[in-house]
């Protein structure tokens, strides 16, 4: 049976005439119209609409309401183009990463209704529910299977289990050879791309919902057009974010000399006297005149944007462009590449599997996972999908690192930098089977290109790092600043970590000459999780360099370059105002269920110099069995705790962390987990997850803490089960030679631990996000720093020195 999704719309506007006009124009949809934000909040608490149309007044506050009550709803703000102040505020909000559309309510109602209907068109398409239909498709050359839930004229909805490789499916990803099969018979065969990704929960089950848009006739292989931005608010916001990040635009004359040049550019915001414009430096190899049309191209957050603008005037050393009326958005890549410095030139050499000819080209840009280079299409053939087994990466010192590669993109290149080629093309390659030494060289070049003032701190004397911690008061209870044996423990762990293979630990130092101004480290805490920790910035007047922004951003870039890292994690104390303001805002803004998770926990600790108070007759505690691990995995799946399940290695085979333990063990570092159970009537009443690590792997010992899993918190025996487990964990850590036992627990679990003798220290936030959201993280980091500087120049000087 064919089912048409009946859209629901919430209209929020104080003008009753406008509300009535919109209700009439958008009929026969299910429409609720209210006059105020308070009325809207009450409506949203009862029913979540597909689309929300709202007045532009209090847009920022209303977006916060929608993020909390209706995160999946399409947002449309009614903003007259004449209200310049409100438009500027909307651009600010959009530049912070919020997605919405705008419509001018001063135009005739029918014209406004046409614009709204076009925005809502894809959400109203007819869908056919399916049973017994399976989808098979290729991503990154690997086949995936999924259950098909429904099919529409423009796409299909798929169901993937929570342990599927969703890092390969960010929105915009190309889907090749998509087949819909029933009982082995192919019903449909085409290509497409991922339109949206989300988490669904059902009783006893949780799964990923993946929307696939089917390929339209004539769609090119190299680029996937995701959307056309013709909303001036969104166009301004995207340009502001792009120029804030790099300050460069790739410009090409539409007519005449078609040579693309990367030009320094700036956005001149709109004023009461003049509209917004773009100012660009003069090109070197072509001239511009008033009236010329220029194509603009730039990359942002893994996507490429193309637009056209007219030259409105020329100046002595620059020219001014009008704002493009629209931007076409294409999927490019989810990770960021870089251009190595002149003293770090890379090149590639290979034998063409098609012609047998040996070729060598200099690299244009690269990444530990891929690179691009210019080649002559009149001489060489590199079609998309071609596998080259005899591929060599030539390092700056001349060392040749053999690997294999796959062609991911091949497109014409208009550039003056490839002279001598009859048909210059750009080839994007994915590197496969790269040697660890070669990957290390690329990583080091990446760090230098990203921030020349940063160096690898693994070989830095521990005393220098400890003096910086002392200067910024980075205090942890187990490691006071006074002299003692604990310093030797930390120094020994520091030395061991310096010798672990790439991908397990990395320290970045921000230096000015020999002076150490900043520090951040990253450590692999679980088999697929990278934790950013120990951010310290010397309290100086050098805030303009945003050291505290550069260091964690570089750490995330580094982790994203590690193919086997799927999640990044950051801890911070809630009472530390600066990280809570920055990371807390970002975490709430980029919340995507199933891909990100923000938890608040209580940091409670008992030193072993203090006796533990326990009651008599506590229930028996036993070690967890394989059946218990299977139960725990099923419990987390049922609750839909996907991020915790995957990022914390709580799949049954990895619950004791054997994979990561085996990687650390040869270097004298311990990492693991013990699990303990108190039995209930038919299933575990409570479990304790006791993380274990070499002292000093994390100075806050976040990797050596225990926590509880209590499926029925209101059970009459839950409190005594937690007490028995806590006492068992304390004894477990005592036998391991720890100085104290640390528990990271929920609010309702604190009282019982305090009664046993634990000391409550603080509340901490644990934020985990999937690697596919890393580009969004970078964009929001830039936005929040810009917002803080605009709001109060002094705010960056307060509590900026540390996060943990």
Secondary structure, DSSP 8 states (H G I E B T S, - for coil): -EEE---EEEEE-S-HHHHHHHHHHHTTSEEEEESSHHHHHHHHHH---SEEEEESTTHHHHHHHHHHH-TTSEEEEE--TT-HHHHHHHHHHHHTT---EEE-TTS-HHHHHHHHHHHHSGGG-EEEE-SS-EEEEEETTEEEEEEEEEEESSEEEEEEETTS-GGG--TT-EEEEEEEEETTEEEEEEEEEEEEEEEEEETTEEEEEEEEEE--TT--SS-EEEEEE--HHHHHHHHHHHHHHT-EEEEEESSS----EEEEEEEE---SSS--EEEEE--SS----TT-EEEEEEEETTEEEEEEEEEEEE-SSEEEEE--S-EEEEE--SS--B---TTS--EEEEE-TTT--EEEEEEEEEETTEEEEEEETTT----TT-EEEEEEEE-TTS-EEEEEEEEEEEEE---GGGTT-SSEEEEEEEEES--HHHHHHHHHHHHHHH-TTEEE-TTS-HHHHHHHHHHTT--BTTB-SS-SHHHHHHHHHHHHHHTS-TTTEEEEEEEETTEEEEEEEEEEEETTEEEEEEEEE--SS-GGG-HHHHHHHHHHHHHHTSTT--EEEEEEETTSHHHHHHHHHHHHHT--BTTEEEEEEEEEEEETTS-----SS----EE--HHHHHHHHHHHHHHT-HHHHHHTT-SGGGTT-HHHHHHHHTTT--EEEEEEEEE-SSSEEEEEEEEEE-TTSSTT-TTSEEEEE-S-TT-TTHHHHHHHHHHHHHHHHHHTT-SEEEEEE-GGGHHHHHHHT-EEEEEEEEEEEEGGGHHHHHHHHHHHHHHHHHH-TTGGGSS-SB--
